[in-house]
Amino acid sequence: MQHDRHAGAHSTGPGAGHHPAVEQYLETILELEEFGIPPMRARLVDRLGVSAPAVSETVKRLEREGYLTLDSDRVLHLTESGREYATAVLRRHRLAELLLVDVLKVPWSQVHEEACRLEHAISDNLESHLVKLLGDPGACPHGNPIPGSANVVDPGPLQPLASVPSGTPCVVRRIDEHLQTQLDHMRELEQARLLPGQRVTVSEGDDDLIVLNVDGVTVALERIVATEVYVSL
Ligand SMILES: [Zn+2]
């Protein structure tokens, strides 16, 4: 079905008639910002799995439409309307993940991918029902804040699990959206119970693997995976 881009008072949010792929660009820029990674076109190529020319073309289009600007260091910046749009998509993504885990009992490791599809189909009206049903949750099942919620809890300073020194206990807080796209790694985290709120201690590590103690169980995790699991000390 074709949407009317100019329908409704708000034409900058999901449902404004943009292709899901375009919404994914804005959302990804916001995610990169969240984790302190400068959003650049090359990162969108990595994260969205599309070609560099395709990214350049869509970025140009989003720039023309007033959603973002590109500075002299090639870093992308969301405009006010771009940020509003991206925030709405990300909020729906995280609400959808919670709906899938809490209500539909879809395994934790699988919900990101499903939510990537659902987020583009959630209207303002459905979103308000979701917020009510789920009790205005502050975080998604991967520990990431739900923008606009009154219940967001600041866990304090976070760092990648990969950078925690041996012998230091820490608590898993957030799983990067990028890691969530990798189903095998998400299953590993699920099986090892490395979910938000879990206490762990790094016992040893080398360049490739880190070994963790999770409630008395020894778990080996690839270092590359541990760079996208954020913890607090
Ligand atoms: Zn997600």
Boltz pocket constraint, residues with backbone or C-beta under 6 A from the ligand:
constraints:
  - pocket:
      binder: B
      contacts: [[A, 93], [A, 97], [A, 112], [A, 115], [A, 142], [A, 177], [A, 180]]
      max_distance: 6.0
